[in-house]
Amino acid sequence: MKHNFDELIDRRVSECKKYEPSYPKDVIPMWIADTDFAVPEEIAEAIQKRAEHPCFGYPVESFEFERAAARWEKVRFGWEIDPEWVKYSNGVLPFLMYAIRAFAYPGDKVVIQPPVYPPFQAITKNNGCQLLTNPLIQDDNGKYQIDFEDLEEKLKDPRTKLFFMSNPHNPVMRAFTLEELTRIGELCLKYHVIVIADEIHCDLTYKGYHHIPFASISEEFAQNSMVLINPSKTFNIAGFRTGAAIIPNKKMRDNIQIIIEDNKNYGRTIFGMLSFITAYTECDYYADEMMDYLEENKNYIVDFIRNRIPKIKLAEPEATYLLWLDCRDLQMTQPELKTFFFEKAKLGLNDGATFGIEGTGFMRMNIACPRATLVEALNRLEKAVNELNKC
Ligand SMILES: Cc1ncc(COP(=O)(O)O)c(C=O)c1O
């Protein structure tokens, strides 16, 4: 491997949220969705080189940004897009708000599939819309499936205007199949609901699974959707706050642009542009190598949990480095579960209930860390669970 993913980096000195100063030193943080890996050397070098120049005034808006996004979609997922379709924002999340402002009236409804990334709910409610949930349902193997009958009911509601989709899905680790995406797309077309496909985890599929950009499936789907991307999850550059939306439909694009301009939210950052462009034009090798590394992390934890902590269940992860641990057999209330992980196992995971009521009894573990950290974390968890049995 060109990149050393085993390197243990002290992130406490880098003002990062995951290891914020008040975080207890004896707890391993495995929560917020960034990695503990160094960025590709190409990004580090580009940033260092630009930082040598002493002026950091307003940057030009070069079209390299849009071209870089188009290149990535084509090379990685075979989706040919026109760079004109690409819109900048300081992350993926602002586009959810823009979509509500552009395509819904106050009181209209947005469909989400919980348990799901919490801001989907917050942004909907905080921008005057109502939530309709189409909970994902576990089959006998713990794999989450879409309840299409219920989805149709929710989409049929005349006030439903938007469908917020996480694909790959955070936190249930699904990379939705062509069949699933096609059924979703057809239902949304039938009921005139626009699909906002949050594909921020697109690069993070495990062997045997692959990512399909929603809008690449058909021209009709493309005209009824926007696809959201950000190299942040893959290249550990979330702190540069630079994401993009791909909006093939010109009218939709213009409507989003009006909202962006009305709110004067178009200012780009020098380092955000630079890291985004470098990631999407020079760092394919890093995305490949990181997935090879994460594949082994994932295999390690799947085997470990299955053989040594059978009270915790983990369905087969298809995508993302955020693993959804089913802890219901530990028979704890949610506050007890959180305390158990933090105080007994000394591990800082995300509380599953923050992803919706459907996440009660679950915890989300970020495995984008060096193997040594993962091994230590699992040993701690095994020990803490064994001690429970002794009580
Ligand atoms: C599904 C999903 N969407 C969006 C984000 C955040 O996106 P951004 O930082 O680009 O706003 C995350 C971060 O964890 C995420 O998991």
The ligand as an SDF file (V2000), in Angstrom:
LIG
                    3D

 16 16  0  0  0  0  0  0  0  0999 V2000
  -25.6880   10.5670    5.4250 C   0  0  0  0  0  0  0  0  0  0  0  0
  -24.8810   11.7970    5.7540 C   0  0  0  0  0  0  0  0  0  0  0  0
  -25.1750   12.9670    5.1450 N   0  0  0  0  0  0  0  0  0  0  0  0
  -24.4820   14.0900    5.4060 C   0  0  0  0  0  0  0  0  0  0  0  0
  -23.4570   14.1100    6.3330 C   0  0  0  0  0  0  0  0  0  0  0  0
  -22.7320   15.3890    6.6110 C   0  0  0  0  0  0  0  0  0  0  0  0
  -22.4800   16.0480    5.4220 O   0  0  0  0  0  0  0  0  0  0  0  0
  -21.7610   17.4450    5.3150 P   0  0  0  0  0  0  0  0  0  0  0  0
  -20.6980   17.4980    6.3600 O   0  0  0  0  0  0  0  0  0  0  0  0
  -21.2250   17.4480    3.9330 O   0  0  0  0  0  0  0  0  0  0  0  0
  -22.8170   18.4900    5.4870 O   0  0  0  0  0  0  0  0  0  0  0  0
  -23.1210   12.9180    6.9870 C   0  0  0  0  0  0  0  0  0  0  0  0
  -22.0620   12.9010    8.0060 C   0  0  0  0  0  0  0  0  0  0  0  0
  -21.9310   11.9860    8.7660 O   0  0  0  0  0  0  0  0  0  0  0  0
  -23.8520   11.7480    6.6870 C   0  0  0  0  0  0  0  0  0  0  0  0
  -23.5610   10.5700    7.2720 O   0  0  0  0  0  0  0  0  0  0  0  0
  1  2  1  0
  2  3  1  0
  2 15  2  0
  3  4  2  0
  4  5  1  0
  5  6  1  0
  5 12  2  0
  6  7  1  0
  7  8  1  0
  8  9  2  0
  8 10  1  0
  8 11  1  0
 12 13  1  0
 12 15  1  0
 13 14  2  0
 15 16  1  0
M  END
$$$$
